[in-house]
């Protein structure tokens, strides 16, 4: 059992651990994978259950109380997990950094816990493409995730749907908000405010990736595992991350300045998304923009 915790926490190779415990290399690998499978089968439902309507409402309340973003049920982003080049894989796993990777696509709540994850997609794929082909994305499209109906924005009579927030890599949807394109925010101050507020709330998913990397140092090196085994290892770290945070202290809003790394001045270059979005999706984003600039939605401490 200690083999797997040392493997995940320190990032030591199977070879190093085998020397320490005087076990064969293949024995250590088998133990790690067997324990990963056991953790997934026995703890996944407990630590990462399918949310019910009341769970979505609780998550939304926390996003408003902590991060000042209403009707938000999660922040979405992808993380590349670097792996050794799989045999006979060609360029499928080569990402934009020219390394081989699988993608961890995660939906995170206001307390930095994983709500849902999709693991194992080829590193060459974009976050938006991964979402559209994932079970999570298909369920969102078909409205099969128990998400409650529209809810009034705080202090107003304006009803808007619950939404997920993401960066420029994702398309604009009725259920998914992304920032306004960079050129527009220099022409409209309200759009700039919207981008800042979205960036501030979306920071939780980036922080969750930072926390899981700090806990499990396997993310700090190239993972020597076949893709199907890497999927199990990554899922295990997500489950253990949620388990560790289950009884931990809640996140507090210390009214920090708006996020700097994701601010409009530091927008990464992504392919244009959202051009084919439904007209209603643009209207929803505009209504959120108006709300953030109204007395009910402004940050008075800013």
C-alpha positions as CSV (number, residue, x, y, z in Angstrom):
1,X,0.0,0.0,0.0
2,X,2.8,2.4,0.8
3,X,4.2,1.8,-2.6
4,X,1.4,3.6,-4.3
5,X,1.5,6.6,-1.9
6,X,5.2,7.0,-2.4
7,X,4.7,6.7,-6.2
8,X,2.0,9.3,-6.3
9,X,3.3,11.7,-3.7
10,X,7.0,11.8,-4.6
11,X,7.0,11.0,-8.3
12,X,9.6,8.2,-7.8
13,X,9.9,5.8,-10.6
14,X,8.9,2.1,-10.3
15,X,12.6,1.3,-10.5
16,X,13.5,3.5,-7.5
17,X,10.7,2.1,-5.4
18,X,11.6,-1.5,-6.4
19,X,15.1,-0.9,-5.0
20,X,13.8,0.6,-1.8
21,X,11.4,-2.2,-1.0
22,X,13.5,-5.0,-2.6
23,X,10.7,-5.9,-5.0
24,X,10.8,-6.6,-8.7
25,X,10.0,-3.7,-11.1
26,X,6.9,-5.5,-12.5
27,X,5.7,-6.3,-9.0
28,X,5.7,-2.7,-7.9
29,X,3.9,-1.7,-11.1
30,X,1.3,-4.4,-10.6
31,X,0.7,-3.3,-7.0
32,X,0.3,0.4,-8.0
33,X,-2.2,-0.4,-10.7
34,X,-4.2,-2.8,-8.5
35,X,-4.5,-0.3,-5.7
36,X,-5.5,2.4,-8.2
37,X,-8.2,0.2,-9.5
38,X,-9.4,-0.6,-6.0
39,X,-9.5,3.1,-5.0
40,X,-11.4,4.0,-8.2
41,X,-14.0,1.2,-7.7
42,X,-14.5,1.8,-4.0
43,X,-14.1,5.6,-3.5
44,X,-15.1,7.3,-6.7
45,X,-18.8,7.3,-6.0
46,X,-18.2,8.6,-2.5
47,X,-15.8,11.4,-3.3
48,X,-17.0,12.3,-6.8
49,X,-20.8,11.5,-6.9
50,X,-23.1,12.5,-9.7
51,X,-24.5,15.9,-8.5
52,X,-28.2,16.1,-7.7
53,X,-30.3,19.3,-8.1
54,X,-29.6,20.3,-4.5
55,X,-25.9,19.8,-5.0
56,X,-25.9,22.2,-8.1
57,X,-27.8,24.8,-6.0
58,X,-25.3,24.5,-3.2
59,X,-22.3,24.8,-5.6
60,X,-24.0,27.9,-7.2
61,X,-24.5,29.5,-3.8
62,X,-20.8,29.0,-2.9
63,X,-19.7,30.5,-6.2
64,X,-21.7,33.6,-5.4
65,X,-20.7,33.8,-1.7
66,X,-17.0,33.1,-2.3
67,X,-16.2,34.2,-5.9
68,X,-19.1,36.7,-6.5
69,X,-20.3,34.9,-9.7
70,X,-24.1,34.0,-9.6
71,X,-25.7,30.9,-11.1
72,X,-22.3,29.3,-11.6
73,X,-22.1,25.5,-11.1
74,X,-18.5,24.9,-12.0
75,X,-15.3,26.1,-13.6
76,X,-14.0,24.1,-16.5
77,X,-10.4,23.6,-17.9
78,X,-8.0,21.1,-19.2
79,X,-4.6,20.0,-17.9
80,X,-2.0,18.1,-20.0
81,X,-0.4,15.2,-18.2
82,X,2.9,14.5,-19.8
83,X,3.6,10.8,-20.5
84,X,6.2,8.8,-22.3
85,X,5.6,8.4,-26.0
86,X,3.2,5.5,-26.4
87,X,4.3,2.8,-28.9
88,X,3.0,3.2,-32.5
89,X,0.9,6.3,-31.5
90,X,2.3,8.6,-34.2
91,X,1.4,12.3,-33.4
92,X,-1.9,11.5,-31.6
93,X,-0.5,12.4,-28.2
94,X,1.7,15.3,-29.2
95,X,0.4,18.6,-27.7
96,X,1.0,22.2,-28.5
97,X,4.2,22.2,-26.3
98,X,5.6,19.3,-28.5
99,X,5.4,16.8,-25.7
100,X,3.3,13.6,-25.4
101,X,0.4,13.9,-23.1
102,X,-3.1,12.9,-22.1
103,X,-5.7,15.5,-21.1
104,X,-7.4,15.8,-17.7
105,X,-10.6,17.8,-18.4
106,X,-12.1,18.8,-15.1
107,X,-15.2,20.6,-13.8
108,X,-14.3,22.1,-10.4
109,X,-16.6,23.6,-7.7
110,X,-16.0,26.7,-5.6
111,X,-14.1,24.7,-2.9
112,X,-11.5,23.4,-5.5
113,X,-13.0,19.9,-5.6
114,X,-13.6,17.9,-8.8
115,X,-17.2,17.6,-9.7
116,X,-16.6,15.6,-12.9
117,X,-13.5,14.7,-15.0
118,X,-12.8,13.3,-18.4
119,X,-9.3,11.6,-18.6
120,X,-7.3,10.2,-21.4
121,X,-8.0,12.2,-24.5
122,X,-5.1,12.6,-27.0
123,X,-2.9,15.6,-26.2
124,X,-3.3,17.0,-29.7
125,X,-7.0,17.7,-29.1
126,X,-8.3,21.1,-28.0
127,X,-10.2,21.6,-24.8
128,X,-13.4,22.6,-26.7
129,X,-13.2,19.5,-28.9
130,X,-12.6,17.3,-25.9
131,X,-15.6,18.7,-24.1
132,X,-17.9,18.2,-27.1
133,X,-16.9,14.5,-27.5
134,X,-16.9,13.7,-23.7
135,X,-19.7,12.1,-21.8
136,X,-19.9,15.2,-19.7
137,X,-20.3,17.5,-22.8
138,X,-22.9,15.2,-24.4
139,X,-24.9,15.2,-21.1
140,X,-24.7,18.9,-20.9
141,X,-26.0,19.3,-24.5
142,X,-28.9,17.0,-23.8
143,X,-29.6,18.5,-20.4
144,X,-29.1,15.2,-18.6
145,X,-27.1,16.3,-15.6
146,X,-29.9,17.1,-13.1
147,X,-29.2,20.9,-13.5
148,X,-32.1,23.0,-12.0
149,X,-34.1,25.4,-14.1
150,X,-33.4,29.1,-14.5
151,X,-32.8,31.1,-11.3
152,X,-33.1,34.8,-10.5
153,X,-29.8,36.7,-10.2
154,X,-29.2,38.0,-6.7
155,X,-31.2,41.2,-6.0
156,X,-33.0,41.2,-9.3
157,X,-36.0,39.8,-11.1
158,X,-33.8,38.6,-14.0
159,X,-33.9,34.8,-14.5
160,X,-30.9,33.2,-16.1
161,X,-29.8,29.6,-16.5
162,X,-27.2,27.9,-14.4
163,X,-23.9,28.1,-16.2
164,X,-20.4,26.7,-16.4
165,X,-17.5,29.1,-16.9
166,X,-14.5,28.4,-19.1
167,X,-11.7,30.2,-20.9
168,X,-11.3,31.1,-24.6
169,X,-10.6,27.5,-25.6
170,X,-14.3,26.6,-25.1
171,X,-17.2,27.6,-27.3
172,X,-20.0,29.9,-26.1
173,X,-23.1,27.9,-25.1
174,X,-26.4,28.5,-23.3
175,X,-24.9,26.6,-20.4
176,X,-21.2,27.7,-20.9
177,X,-19.9,31.2,-20.6
178,X,-16.5,32.3,-22.0
179,X,-14.8,35.7,-22.1
180,X,-15.5,38.3,-24.7
181,X,-12.9,38.4,-27.4
182,X,-9.9,40.6,-26.6
183,X,-10.5,43.3,-29.2
184,X,-14.0,44.0,-27.8
185,X,-12.9,44.6,-24.2
186,X,-10.9,47.7,-25.2
187,X,-14.1,49.2,-26.8
188,X,-16.5,48.4,-24.0
189,X,-15.7,48.9,-20.3
190,X,-18.6,46.6,-19.3
191,X,-17.2,43.7,-21.3
192,X,-13.9,44.2,-19.5
193,X,-15.6,44.0,-16.2
194,X,-17.4,40.8,-17.2
195,X,-14.1,39.2,-18.3
196,X,-12.4,40.2,-15.0
197,X,-15.3,38.7,-13.0
198,X,-15.3,35.5,-15.0
199,X,-11.5,35.2,-14.7
200,X,-11.7,35.7,-11.0
201,X,-14.2,32.8,-10.6
202,X,-12.6,30.6,-13.2
203,X,-9.3,30.8,-11.2
204,X,-10.6,27.9,-9.0
205,X,-10.0,25.3,-11.6
206,X,-6.4,26.5,-12.2
207,X,-5.8,26.5,-8.5
208,X,-7.2,23.0,-8.2
209,X,-4.7,21.8,-10.8
210,X,-2.0,23.6,-8.8
211,X,-3.1,21.9,-5.6
212,X,-3.2,18.4,-7.1
213,X,0.3,19.0,-8.6
214,X,1.6,20.1,-5.2
215,X,0.1,17.0,-3.5
216,X,1.1,14.4,-6.1
217,X,4.5,15.0,-7.6
218,X,4.0,12.5,-10.4
219,X,2.6,15.6,-12.3
220,X,6.1,17.2,-12.1
221,X,7.7,14.6,-14.4
222,X,7.0,12.5,-17.4
223,X,4.7,9.7,-16.4
224,X,6.2,6.3,-17.5
225,X,3.0,4.4,-18.2
226,X,0.8,3.3,-21.1
227,X,-2.1,5.7,-21.7
228,X,-4.7,3.2,-20.3
229,X,-2.6,2.9,-17.1
230,X,-2.0,6.7,-16.9
231,X,-5.8,7.2,-17.0
232,X,-6.1,5.1,-13.8
233,X,-3.3,6.9,-12.1
234,X,-4.7,10.3,-12.9
235,X,-8.2,9.3,-11.8
236,X,-6.8,8.0,-8.5
237,X,-5.1,11.4,-7.8
238,X,-8.4,13.2,-8.5
239,X,-10.3,10.9,-6.1
240,X,-7.7,11.3,-3.3
241,X,-7.6,15.0,-3.8
242,X,-11.4,15.2,-3.2
243,X,-11.0,12.8,-0.2
244,X,-8.3,15.0,1.4
245,X,-10.4,18.1,0.9
246,X,-13.6,16.5,2.1
247,X,-13.1,17.5,5.7
248,X,-10.7,20.3,5.2
249,X,-11.3,24.0,5.9
250,X,-13.7,25.8,3.6
251,X,-12.4,28.4,1.2
252,X,-12.8,31.9,2.4
253,X,-13.2,35.0,0.3
254,X,-10.4,37.3,1.4
255,X,-11.5,39.9,-1.3
256,X,-8.2,39.6,-3.2
257,X,-7.6,41.6,-6.3
258,X,-8.9,40.2,-9.6
259,X,-6.9,37.4,-11.1
260,X,-3.8,38.7,-12.8
261,X,-2.7,35.6,-14.8
262,X,-6.0,35.4,-16.6
263,X,-6.8,39.0,-16.9
264,X,-7.5,40.5,-20.4
265,X,-3.9,41.7,-20.7
266,X,-2.7,38.1,-20.5
267,X,-5.1,36.3,-22.7
268,X,-3.6,33.2,-24.5
269,X,-4.0,32.8,-28.2
270,X,-6.8,30.3,-29.0
271,X,-8.7,29.5,-32.1
272,X,-11.8,31.6,-32.4
273,X,-14.7,29.9,-30.8
274,X,-18.4,30.8,-30.4
275,X,-19.0,32.2,-33.9
276,X,-21.8,29.6,-34.4
277,X,-23.2,29.9,-30.9
278,X,-27.0,30.3,-30.5
279,X,-28.2,33.9,-30.4
280,X,-29.6,33.2,-26.9
281,X,-26.1,32.3,-25.6
282,X,-24.8,35.8,-26.6
283,X,-27.9,37.3,-24.9
284,X,-27.2,35.4,-21.7
285,X,-23.6,36.6,-21.6
286,X,-24.7,40.2,-22.2
287,X,-27.2,39.9,-19.3
288,X,-24.5,38.7,-17.0
289,X,-22.3,41.6,-18.2
290,X,-25.1,44.1,-17.4
291,X,-25.6,42.5,-14.0
292,X,-22.0,42.8,-13.0
293,X,-22.1,46.6,-13.7
294,X,-25.4,47.1,-11.8
295,X,-25.7,48.0,-8.1
296,X,-26.8,44.4,-7.3
297,X,-23.8,42.8,-9.0
298,X,-20.9,45.3,-8.4
299,X,-18.0,44.5,-6.1
300,X,-18.2,47.5,-3.7
301,X,-14.8,46.6,-2.2
302,X,-13.0,46.8,-5.5
